[in-house]
Amino acid sequence: MSIDLKQLRYFLAVAEEKSFSRAAERLHISQPPLSQQIMKLESELGVRLFTRTTRSFELTVAGKALMLEAAELLGKMRMTIDTIRQIDRGEVGRLRVGIVGSAMWGPIPGLLEQFQSQYPQVTWTIHEMGPNDQWEALRAKQIDVGFWREPRIEPDVLKQANLRQDLCFREDVVVAINARHPLAQQDAIELRDIANEPMLTLHLDQSAEPRYLIQCCVNAGFEPMIAQEANEPQTLLAMVGAGLGVALLPETTSRIGWPGVRFLPVRSNPPSANLYISYLAQDDAPVVRAFLKILFPGETS
């Protein structure tokens, strides 16, 4: 048995119009090939679908049953095609976003709001994790995109891991310092001005970012005195507020207005806190393409 959707669509048109001529006009075809397709369908099924006389044109019992089934089948097929096209455009699906906590104080929430507004049928989830964990999660396809800060990963390392990394937001590092500290009265300072201050940093073994900041201090002419390490920027700010040391943090951190803490720009050659997005290089996931279109309007990923 060989029945195609075109035959069912032709049959449904004839059944609804109760006329071969009107059905042919509706389908924009001539009547002879329409009649041939209906006869072929009846032959394939081994039943008569219409009772034809000179004065009447009626569906048989089998024809009435097929009319209901064909209408449902073609309706489901149209819905399936629409869904597939929506999936291909990234309008339906799931997006898993890995992110470092400090990125949520910047433009990322607004980006997610825009994405949700333009793609309301895509469900997305935030997975807060460090760069090292994001790296492994991307390679294991446990997340779809990851956001982390400097330093940028070398191209050969990215290629070997089948990942891409694009700069999405530029940002400088500022010095978080206790509001009662003498330096806090200045509008900006040099990095070497904190050479003798206890340094509070994120765990050096969790990602390359805190190690990069330590190297920036070395490049500025001093080896920082690491007093404490912590998992989260909020913990660093709490210690700064208690007068336990200083911390180097992204400029957007100052938006949360931590009590007893001032955020001072670095006057010369401030370390970078640029934010990058990373994703699988060969993964043609439509939802990722849609997300990148929001992030980089006018560009083709």
N, C-alpha and C positions, 0 to 999 in steps of 0.2 A: 504494500500500500504506500502510495506517494501522494500526500496531500500537503500543499504549501499554504502559507498565510495569505497569499494573493487570492487563491481560490476561495478561502473563507471570507475574505473581504468582499469579493465579488458576490458571493452567495448572500452575505448580510445586506448588501445594498439592494439586491433584487427582492429579498424578503421584506425589507423595510419599505421599499417603494411600491411593492406589489405590481411591478411593471418592469419588463426588460428594457424598454425604451427609456423610461425615466432613470433607471439604474445606470444605463450606459451613458446617459447625459451627465449624471452625477459623477461618474468615474472618469469622464472625459475619454471614453473609448467608443468604438462603433459596436453595434448590437451583435453582429455575427460572432466575433471572438468572445464576447461575454456569454453568449448561449453555449458556445463550445466548452468554455471553462466549467459552466454549471453541469453540462452533460458529462464531462470528464470527472467531476466531483461525484456525481451520482454513480458513475461506473466504478470509481474507486471504493465508494462506500457500499455499493451493492444494494442501494435503496433508492426510492423515488422521493425527492424532496418537495416537488410541486405537483399539484393536480391541475392540469391545463385542459380547458375546453374552449370553445369559441366564445363563451360568455363569462367564464370565471377563471380566476387565477388564485389558487389557494395553496397554503403550505399543508403538506401531509403531517401526520403526527410526528414522524421522524424529522421532517423539516422544521416543525415548531421546536422540537427538542434541540436540534442543531443550532437554531437561531439563538437560543438562550446560551448555549455553550460557546458558540462562536463569538458572541458579543462579550462574554466574560473573558475568553481567551485573548481576544484582540485588545480589550481594555487593559488586561494585565501586561500584555506585550508592550503597549504604549507606555505604561508606567515604568516597566523595566528599562525601556530605551531612554526615557527621561532621566531615570535614576543613574544609569550608566553615563549619560552625558554630564549630569551634575557631578558625578564622582570624577570624571575626567577633567572637569573645570575646577576641581578642588572645593566644590560647594557642599559636598557631603563627605563625612569621614571623621577621623580622629587625629588630633595633633598633640604630641607629648613634648613638652618644652622643659628642657633642663636649664637651670639658671643658678648663678651665684646670688646669694642673698642681697648683696649691695646693689645689684642691678635693678631691684624692685623700687629703689628710691629715685630712679631716673625715669627715662621715657618709656620703659617697657610696659608698665600698666596701661598707659595711653595707647600703645601699639596693640596690646591685646584687646582693648575696648574697641578699637577701630576694626580689628580682624573679626571680632564677634559681631559687630554691626553689619559688616559686609558679607560675612559667611555664617549666618545664624544657625545653619544646620550642621556645622562642624563642631564637635565637642573637643575641648582642649583641656589639658591638665598641666599644672605646674609641678615640677619635681626639683626642689631645692637641693643642690648638691655641689660639691667642689669640682674644679676643673678636671682633676684626675678621675673622679667617679663619672663625670659626664663623658670623658673620653672613652672609657670602657663601655658605658651605656650606649653611646652612639654606635660603636663597633658591634655591639651585641644586638642592635636594633631595639633597645628597650626605651629609647627616646628618639624623637625625629629631628630635633634641632637642639643645640646647646648654646648658651651665652656665657662667656667668661672674658676676663680682662687680659691686659698685657701680662707677659710678653707674647707677641705673635709667634705661632708655631712655624718652624722652618718648612718651606715648600716640599722638600724631599721627605720629611717626616709625615706630612699630610698625605702625600702621594702614596707612601707605603701603607698608610692606614686607610686609604680610600676615602679620605675626608677632604672637604673644602672648608675654607675659613675666610670670611669677609668682614672687613671693618664696617661697623654700622653706626657707632656713636663715638665721637671724639670727646675726651674729658681729661682734665689734669688731676694730679694728686694734690691734696692740701695737707697741712699739718694740723692735727687735732691736738690742742694744748689746753691745759687747765686755765680757766678764766682769771685766776689769781696770779698766774705766772707773769713775771715782768715782760716777757716777749709778747704776751697776749695784748698788750697795749699798742702794738704796731699794726699797720695795715697789711704788711707783707714782710716775709723774712727770707733769708737765704737758707738753703738746706743745711749748710755747715753750722748755722746758728744753733742747731739742736745736737751738735756733736757730743756734748757732755750730758745730755739728758737720757734717762732710762727709756729705752725703746720698747713699746708694746706692739706686738705684731701677731698676725694670724700664723697658725702653725706652719713652720717652714717646710715640713714634709708633706703638706696637703696639696700644694700646687706650686707652680713656678712663680706666681705673682709676688708673694712676700719675699722670695729670694731675689727677684728682680729689683724690688724696692731697696733691699739691703745693698745690692750692687750699685744702685744709684747713689746711695750714701757714700760708698767707697769711691765712686767716680768723683764725688764732690769733695773728697779729701779726708774722710774719716771712716773709721770702723765703728758702727753703732753698737751700743751696749744693750744687748737683748735682756730685758728685765722679765718679761712674761710673754707667753704665747697663748692664744685663745682660738676657739672654733669660729666665733661669729664677730662681726664688726661691732655689734651692740655691746658685747662684753668688753671690747677695747675701749669704747666710749665711756662705759661705766667706770673703768679703771682710770681713764684720763680725768673724768669728773671728780674722782677721789684723790687726784693729785699724785698718782702712782707712776706717771710717765707721759710720753707723747706717742702719737700714732700717725702713720701716713695712710690716708684714706682717700677714696674718690671724692671729688668736689661735691657731687650730689648728696653725699652723706650729710652735709650741712643743712639739708632741707628738713631734717627731722628735729632740729633745734634741741640738742641734748643739754640738760641743765648743767651749768658749771663748765661748759666746754666752748672754746672759741676755735674757729677754723680759719687758718691763715694761709693765703696763697704763697707759693714759692716764687720768689721774684725772678730768679735766673734758672733757665733750663729745668722747669718743673718735671718731675717724673710723670709718665703717661699712665692714665687709668682708662685708656680706650677700651671700648666694649666690642667684642667680636661675636659673630654668629658662626657656628660650625654645623655641618650636616654631611651626610653621605654623598660622595661625589657622583656615584653611578646610580643612586636611587632616584627614580623618576616619579616619586610620590606626588600626586596632584595637590594634596593639602600643603605640602612643603612649598611647591611652586606658588600656590596662592598666598601663603604667608610671606614669602620672599617678595612677591609683587607688592604687598602692603609696605614691607620694610624698605624696598628699593623701587619706588614708583618710577615708571618709565624705562626701567632696565629689564633685560632678559637674562634670567639666571642660566 
